[in-house]
């Protein structure tokens, strides 16, 4: 039995999940800037209109969350072994081992250029530094909400909120039922799945195709990428440390 299967009886609290989230230092790159920018605006130039620009920035991020998942993260597997390894770190490895948090978070080589592009585009459409900072803060918060929502779907935390349980269930359908549907992760993004007809109810049961995303289980590219990243897990090769506890839970991830 794998370590992940042996750990299917684990359950963590929301506080423990938050501690795991904050232990990933890259998340602080997107938590600190909006706090600083928002704090500066409140102290130096408080204007109600900045709240509207903040919401606008968040709304601008939502289609990015969806389209990045569809067009970049689920791009067809590349033939070159090195290029495939980058895809594996970007997203394919996350489908291979959904309980590996090190393979879940977006790498900096994607998030930082996209942040820079957002910063330039928002600078071009805003009329003042205050508007720009407020809108940019909204995109940062949108990304943090996305990563936090995503992590809650992949740790042994059972939400008490019906909305969060629905979010988690939909995302796990994407991982275990049909990888071509339910691309939205955060709740604010979920309406895009319905609008673009990639949501709805699942048609069947678990499908192994969701794990390998277009390659065979014994594909040399896949095996080489697994070996390359195996030592980066905080727990075992197939799950992170948060899955290696000893609390009772209601069941395994795949049954959600």
N, C-alpha and C positions, 0 to 999 in steps of 0.2 A: 504493500500500500504506500502511495506517495505521501510526502509530508503534508501536502495540501489536503489530501483526502483525510489523513489522520487528524488534521486540525479543523475539520468541518464542524466540530462541536464547540468551537471558540465563539465567544461573544464579547464585544468591547462596548464601553460607554461612549457617549458623545464626547466627553472630555478627553478620553484616551485617543479617540479618532482625531480630535483637534490637535492634541500633542504630536501625533504622528504627522499631521499636515504641516505644522509649524516647524518640525524638525527637518523638513526639506528646504534647504537654504534658498533654492531658486524661487520659492514662493514669496520670500521676503523682497525680492526684486520688484514684485508687483503689489505688495502690501504697503511698503513704506512710501513710495512716490505719491500715491493719491492722498495719503495722510498728510504729507508735507505740503503738497499743492493745495489741498483743501484747507488745511490750517492757515496757510499763508493768505489765501483769499478771504477767509473769515476775519482774520486780524487786520489785514492791510486794505482790503477793498470789498467789503461785504455787499453784495448785490443779489436780490432775488433771482435775477435773470440767469445767474450762474447755475442755479439748480436746474433750470431748463436745459442748459448746455451739458450739464453732467448727465441728465437722463438721455439726451440726444447721443452723447458719446457711448453710453451703454447700449442704446438701441442700434447704433452703428456696428457694435461688436457682434451682435447676435447673428446676423447673416454670415459674418466671418467665421463664427464657431461652426455653423452648419456647413458652409461651403468648403472650409479647410478640411473638415472630416470627409466630405464626399470626394473632393477633387485631389487633395494632396495625400491625406492619410490612407485612403483606399485606392491610390494609384496602382495600376497593375504591377506585379513584381518584376523588377529589372533583372536582366540576365547576368550582368557583371556582378561578381561575388562581393566586391567592396561596396558597390552601389546598393546591392540588396541588404548588406549589413547595416547601412545607414537607414534604409527603410525599416529594417527590423527594430532598430532603436527608436525610430520615429513612431511606429504604430504596429507593425506586423508582430513584433514580440509581445505587445500588449494583448493581442488576440491569442497568441500562443500560450502565454501564462498570465491570465487576467488577474491573478493574485500577487503578481510581482509589481510593487508600486514603483520601483526604479525604472520599469519599462512603461509605466502608465503616464508619468509626467512628460510634458512636451520638452524637448531639448532646447537649450539656449540658442543653438544655431538656427532654429526656426522662430522662436518667440522674439528674440531681440531684433532681427531684421523686420519682422512684421510690426513690431512696436514702433520702429523707426519710420516705417511707411505710414502708419497711422498718424504719427506726430507731424510728418510733413503735410499729409493731406488735410488734417484738421487745421494746421496753421494757415493753409491756403483758403479755407472756407470760413474762418473766424475773423472778426474785426478788431479784436483786442487780445492782449496777452491774457487777461482774465478769462475771456471766453475760451481761449485755446487751452489753458490749464484745466478749466472745468470740464471741457469735453474730453480731453486726454485722460483726466482722472476717471471719467465714466468708462472708458475703454479698459483701463487698468482694473477697475472693480469688476467689470464684466468678465475679464479673464480669471480673476481670483475666484469669482462665484462659479465659473465653469470648472476650474480645477478642484475646488472644494466639493462641488456636486459630484464630479466624476469620482473623486476618492471615496465619497460616501457609498458609491455603488460597488466599490471593490474592497471594502473592509468588512469584517464581521460585526457590523453595527446594524441593528434592526430599528428603523425609524418608527417613532410613535405617530408621526404625522401621516395622514392618508395621502397627502400630496407628495411627500418625500418617498413613501412606499411605492407610489405609482411611478415616480421618476426612476427609482432603482429598478423596478420590474421592467419598465420599457428598455432601459439600457442593457439589462442582462438578456433580454430577448435578442438584442443586437449581437450579443456575444455568443449566445447559445442556440438561437432559433434561426435567424436570418440576418446575415451581415450586410445585406443590401437595404435594410430598413432601420428606422429609429436612429437617425444620425444625430439628432439633437440630444444633448446631455442635460444641460441646466433647464430648469422649469421655464424660465422666460423664453427660451429658444424652442420649446416643444411645439408651439403652434406652427412652426415652419414645416415640421414633419407632416402635419395634416394638410397644410396649404400645398405642399409639393408632393403629396401622395406617397410619402415614405413612412407613414405611421400605420395606424389601425391595429387590429388584433392578429396574433400569430396564426398561421395556417397549419402548422404541424409541430412536432416535438423537436428535441435537440438534434442539431445537425453538425457533424464533425467539420464540415466545410468552413464553418465560422472560425475555426481555429487556424486553418492553414492558408486561407485567403489566396487560393489560386496556385498553390504548389503542392507537390506530393509530400506525405509525411516523412519520406526518406530522402527528400531533395538535398543534395550536397550543400546548396546555399543556406538552407534552413538549418541543417545540422552544424555547419560552420559558425553561423551567427549565434546559435544557442551556446555553443562552446565558448565563443568570444565573450559573451555577456554573462555567463553563468556565475562567475565570481563576484559580480556586482550586487547580487541580492543581499539584503540585510538579514535574510533568514536562510532558506534553503533554495536550491536551483529552481523550484517551481512555486514558491510563495515567499512573501516578505515576513518579517519577524512578527508583525501584528497578528498573523494567522497562527502563530505557534504557541498560543496560550493554553489555558485549561478550563475556560468557562463553558457553561452549557449554552446552547443556542437552539433555534427552532429548526434548523436544517441547513443543507448545503446551498451554495450559490446557484448551481445549475437548476435546482428545483424551484427557483423563484419565478 
